Every structure is written in C-alpha cells, then in structure tokens.
C-alpha cells in the first residue's frame, strides 16, 4: 500500500513576509497548525497572529539588512516570500516614483529576502522550500496596472532562475500565481479603480468577483493550502 508523503511540518522553521496581510496571516495559521515554528515580518508595528514577529521596512536598506541578519539567526526551512505593494497607472501616468516603490518592495526586497534565505539554507545544509508569491498579473500586462504587472513578471522569472540554481542544493523554489483573492488590499484596489474607471465604491470588487468562473473571489486560505503543499514533503 502506498504511503503518502506527510504534510506535517513539525520541526520546520517557516518565515512569512507580508505577515499582516490576508494571505500571509492565513499561511502563518496553516503552517503553525501543522507544527512549524513560524516567524513573520511586515512593515506594520502591530501583529496579533501566532508567529514570532519582527517589523522591517524592506524599502529601507537598513531595514533590509536587519531582516537578512534576522534570517541568519532563525535559519528558516521554509520561506513564503509574500510581501508586496500595489498601485495603478498606465504607461501614460505610472511615474518613476511609483516605479521605485513597487519595484523596491516587489522585486528588490523580494530578491534580497529570497537570496538571504537561500544562502542561509545552503550554509546550514537545509533542503528547504522557497515559495514566492507571484500573481496572474505577472503572466500578462494590464492597461492600468503597468508597474505592478511588471514586478510580478519579474517574480516569476526570478523563481525560475532560483529553482535551477538551487536544485543542486536540494532546495525547491516555486511560485504561486493567485487570481483575485478577497483580502484587505482589495479595499485599496477598489478605491483606485473607482478613481481610474469612474466607478462607485465597491463596484469593481463586485464585478471582478462575478467575472470569476466560480462566481466569487478566492479566499486567502486557498493560497495558504497551496503553500502548505509546497512547503511539505508532499
């Protein structure tokens, strides 16, 4: 009889960035429920979850360096590289200030955290799992979301390169590209669409949910369960 590989994460150390958001918080709960020791980080100072939490501003070089030092201290076996920011603007109006902020968090800090965890895993001989949060936006451009789509395309490309580079060390690197997920960020997204597309508050969120073939947005737990699968021996 075939014995399935376990999803038990006992003895594993997991690091989740973007810990205060819907996906990050749900992933922390799932990792902890399966026995992992969980660490979380976000720019927010307050956090009510089950993880050991440290706030870092990943746009700031000092904050990023401090986060890397912390990574070397906690020695994670699992990374959910989830921190990201969103903004809107077409090629005609998405300026370089927006570019610097989105690429600073979604690409530069994303890469630095992934590299820091990878170096820690290699140095400690850990055959770990790195899970990057991409997006459906990384697979195609959108007229009003130029910079964000480009950052998520970069996340996909870095994932592919990292998977090839780290395979000899038995470190798995994967990305999850969610569709529309009902998180607190959607309040900000909906407000931006209300401005750019002259819609009523809440209208875009309803329209996007209705357009999903299942008829509703995804839940953060949907993404968290995929992360558990990728983190586990499954």
Secondary structure as UniProt FT lines:
FT   TURN            10..11
FT   STRAND          13..17
FT   TURN            19..20
FT   HELIX           22..33
FT   TURN            34..35
FT   STRAND          37..42
FT   STRAND          52..55
FT   TURN            58..59
FT   HELIX           61..74
FT   STRAND          78..81
FT   TURN            91..93
FT   HELIX           96..103
FT   HELIX           104..109
FT   HELIX           110..123
FT   TURN            124..125
FT   STRAND          129..133
FT   HELIX           136..138
FT   TURN            143..144
FT   HELIX           146..166
FT   HELIX           167..169
FT   STRAND          172..176
FT   HELIX           185..196
FT   TURN            197..198
FT   TURN            201..202
FT   HELIX           203..211
FT   TURN            213..214
FT   HELIX           220..231
//
